[in-house]
Amino acid sequence: MYDGDEFLFNVKSVDDGFVIIFSVYEDGTVATLLKNIKIQKDKATLLPDEKYRSIPVASILEQGCLTFDMYVLVWSDKKLSLDRFADASNETIEDEKYKNLGELSEFVKSKRFTTIKIVTKPRK
């Protein structure tokens, strides 16, 4: 993936439920990208869907360098409270209190989840 590329998540579950997608930045900042999105059993869903105004865009942290981001998708049978995590659309995610990868690790321990690592390359 290259700096400025848009991307979507193709999600399919064996059960009806809700998904949350967290973005984990290289510096340990955790932000909720999508919150409590209802999905249907055995139906592939592209996220974010038309209800959301923006599509995620790959970006680099330092000019000319690769950036590594991790996305964590959490499934739940009910909506979950996400107050302790930053909202990715919020301007204040650079606050130290959102460098909470340890909290995310504890949060997902008893839940079904999957991860994906994205490497973003600078455009030449």
C-alpha positions, 0 to 999 in steps of 0.5 A, a space after each residue: 500500500 502507498 501513502 494516500 491509498 484508500 482501503 476498505 475491510 471485507 468482513 465476514 462472520 459465522 455469527 450475527 453481531 457487532 464489530 469494532 475496528 481499532 487502528 494501532 499506530 507505531 507509537 502505541 496510540 490506539 484509536 477506534 476507527 469503526 464502532 459497533 457496526 452490525 454485521 450479519 452471519 455469513 454475509 460479507 460486508 465492506 467497511 466502512 460502508 455508505 453510512 460513513 462519510 470517510 474511507 480510511 487512507 494510508 499515510 506515513 509518519 515520517 517522510 520517505 520512511 515505511 510506516 507500520 500500522 496494525 488493525 484489530 477487528 473485535 467481534 461481539 454479540 452486543 455493543 461494547 463501551 469504548 470510552 477508554 479509546 480515542 476516536 480516530 476522527 478526533 483531533 486529540 488522539 496524540 494525547 499520551 493517554 491514548 498510547 494504550 496498547 496494553 489496555 487494548 490487549 486486556 480488552 480483547 483477551 476474552 473476545 473474538 478478534 483478528 488482526 492485520 498489519 498494513 505497511 505503507 510505503 512513501 510514493 516516489 
